[in-house]
Every structure is written in C-alpha cells, then in structure tokens.
Amino acid sequence: MSTTSVPGLLRQQVDRWAETWLKAKFSRLLELRARDPGPFNYPIAVFSEWRGKVFYLNVRYRARSRKPEDDFVVRHTRMTLTSFGRFDVAYFRHTGKWFTVYHGLTATECFREIEDSEIFWPTPDGRVNAIKKGARPELRGTNPISSSDRAGRSRPTCSYS
C-alpha cells in the first residue's frame, strides 16, 4: 500500500456508507433549516471528502449575507487510514484541534461508532449534542456555599440531565 493512496475497494466502501448515512440522517434536517434559516449562518449541505489518506465528514454553511460566494465549510469528523484497513477516528473540538477517540478500527467499526455516537455527527443545526438529545438545563435551587457571587449572594446552579 502506498503512503499517499487508499485502496480503491476500501475507498468505495467508505464513500458508499457515507453517502447513504448522511442522506438518511441529515437530508430532512437540512430541508427544514432551508425553509427557515434564521438570522445567522445556517447549514446547506452535509458531505464527505477524501484528502490523501484522510476521510472527512463536513458541513457547508451559508453565511448571514446569504451570498453563495460567502459560504464556508467546517470539517467535523476525521477517519485517518493508519495501516491496511485500519483507521483512527477523531472529531474537531471547539478548541480548534482534532481529538482522536479511537485507534486502529476497521472501516465497519468506524461506521458503527460514528452512527452510535453523536460526538462524531456533523451537527448541521449547530446545537450542543447534549441539548439535541433532549437534555435541558434545569435550575436546582440555590446553594450558598458553592454557588455564590463575590457579594455573597447565592445564585441558582445549572446542570444537564
């Protein structure tokens, strides 16, 4: 195996999975978002691409200006071919760095992990994954010991279910 190429059969397998899964998972959400984009940047497409030995799941956003020339792409999930048929799976953190979660998975194992774990999903609605699942922050009351401001006043604490 060359260090700069991916075997054709493996590339086809990954492309076929990505096309099927992305369309099934995100097409309806993108359609709804296009009807009511709101005042901010909004997603217009979720797609995949290869860059050398690396496979990405991406989201294309339309900018507030609504001009196609201002569109931008955000890479969200990365599968890096490390050895024959083995991938490392990572997601792009809010810190601007990739965080590798799994090492040495087969393509099928990568697909399963990406489908099962929302952390790898390109989030076309831009919300936090915990909130997407239905967990809402709730106020638990006051705790004057751990939740007080500089003046000593207590404030409510917030937690996610």
N, C-alpha and C positions, 0 to 999 in steps of 0.2 A: 504494500500500500504506500503510495506517495504521501509525503508530508503535507502536500497542498491540495489534495483532492479527496473526495468522498466516493466510495464505490457506488456505481450507478444504481444498483438494486436497493441499497440502503437509502440513498437519496430519494428514490421513488417512493419507498415505503413511508418515509418521514413526510414527504410532500403530500402524499395521498391522505395520511392521517390528519395532517394539519388542515388541509382544505375541507375535509369532511367535518372535523370537530369545530373549527372556527365558524363555519357557516351555520351549523346546527346550534351552536351555543350563543353566538352574538348577532346574527342577522336581524332577529326581531328587535333586540335592544337598540341596534343602530337605526333601524327604521323608525322606532318610536322617538328616538332622540332627534332625528332629522325633522320630524314634524314640529317639535317644539325645542329648538336648540338653546333658548335662554340667552342671556346677555354675555356669556363667557365663551371661551374656547370649547368646542364640542367635537366628539369623535365622528368621523365619517367613514372609516374603514378599519377593519382588523385583518391583518395579513401576515404571511410568513416570508422569510427570505434566507438564503444561504450567503455567507461571506466566507469563502475559503472552507475551512473545516467546522465553521460555527453556524448553527441554525438559530434564527431569532423569530420570536412572535412579537409583532409590532402593532401599534395603533397610530393611525394618521388622524390628526386633528385639524379642524378648520378654525382659524383664528377669529378673534372678535370682529375684525374688519370685514369678514365674510368674503374676502377675495381669495380665489384659489392659489394665487402666487404666494400667499402668506401661510399656506398650510405647512405643517411640520409633523415629523414622525418621531415617536417615542418607542424605543426598544424596551421590551418588558421582561421577556424570558429568553434565556440563552441555553442551548444544548451544544456543548463543545465535544467534538469527537477526539477522544484521548488515545484510544487504541482500537484495534479492529473490532468494530461493532459495539464499542463501549463509549458512553457519554458521561460528562459531568453536567449537572443541571443547576442553573443559577437564576436568580431574579435580580432586577435592578432596584436597589434601595433608594429611599428618599435622600440618602447622603450623597448620591451621585456615584456610588460604587456598586459593583456586582458582588453578590453574596452567594457563594456556591453551597448548596444544601446537600446534594447527593454526588457521589463519585462512583464511576465505574458501572453505571446502569446500562442495560441493553436498551435498544430503542423502544421495545414494548413496555419495559418497566418505566421508562421516562414518560411514555404516553399515559400510563396509569397514574403516576404521581402527579403529572400536570392536570389531568382531568379531576383527580380527587382533592387536590389542594389549591384553594383559591389564591394563595400567595403567588402562584405562577400564572394566574389568569391575567391577560391584558384587560385592564378594567376600563372599558370604554365610557362608563359613566363617571369615573374619577372619584368615586366614594371609597372610603376606607372599607376593607374587606369585612371587618367585624360588624360594621353597621349594615353592610349588604346582606349579611346572614340574618338580620333581624334583631341583633342585639342592640339595644338602645341604652344610652347613658341614663342613669336614674339617680336622683338625689336621695341619699340615705339619711339625711338629717344632719345634725351638727356634732362635731367632735372638737371641743375647745382645746384639747391637748395637741392633736396632730394637724388640725386644720384651722389655724388662726392666722390673721394677718399681723402686720407689725404693731398695730394698735391694740392687739389682744382680742379683737372681736372674732367670734367664731364664724366660719363660713361652711356651707354645705360641701360634702365631699362627693366626688363623681366616680362612678365605677361602670365597667362594661360587664354585661352578663356573660 
